[in-house]
Amino acid sequence: MALDLLKDNGVPLDKQRFTWKELVQPPFSKLDDDAFTRVRVILMNGLESEALRFSHACARMNGDLQLALAQVRRIEQHQHTLVNWLNPPDQSPLETTIGFEQVAIEVTASVAESEPDPYLAQVYRFGLLEDFDHMYRYAALMDRVEGKDANTLVQSYSDILPGRPTSLEHRDPSDDLRRDYRSHMNSEGSPSDTVSASYVWTPGTEMAAPARQSR
């Protein structure tokens, strides 16, 4: 189901709360479930983590929005907890790390494949090269330390290829900068600006806690 920010009104905050029964779900199996189940859980976990970090940073710079952001952040924290607890307790930190690298490979490859701008597609492929290097090294570490084959986790969805020599993997900090990123990003206007153009937050709206009726 596609999300249309210009048409969908969303769900009121007071209807997004979780009970303990809803919050605690059975974790996935690291060996029996499809590897992309782990990919989805790790990806959503990262999205929820970023939402919380952004909310804290935004609150520091916007005093008028602190109450609204705190209320949204509580729901985000519940969602983050639910998703994070889907990771199985028998999954070692090294196995989780290999799962992170699989997420990086699959997501970056998908973004690079669908990016219409040749320069930005090259940027993503440059990052993808590093992801393959990391996967190779963590897979080798798992073989050395735990005596396990990383393919039992990634299930051959992601190729584990010999990485570059370490001396070639290091890169200069200037490589983190993209010369025309700003000229491409939202060059025709930001979707967020379009959605929020006529919105003015005031206490008492759906972002504020409903007042209790006195009896």
DARA-V991125 format. One record per helix or strand of 3 or more residues. SS is the DSSP state (@ for helix, = for strand). FROM is the first residue (numbers start at 1). TO is the last residue. If there is no record, write none. Layout:
{{SS & FROM & TO} {SS & FROM & TO}}
This chain:
{{@ & 13 & 15} {@ & 20 & 23} {@ & 35 & 61} {@ & 63 & 84} {@ & 93 & 114} {@ & 118 & 145} {@ & 151 & 154} {@ & 166 & 169} {@ & 173 & 176} {@ & 181 & 184} {@ & 191 & 196}}
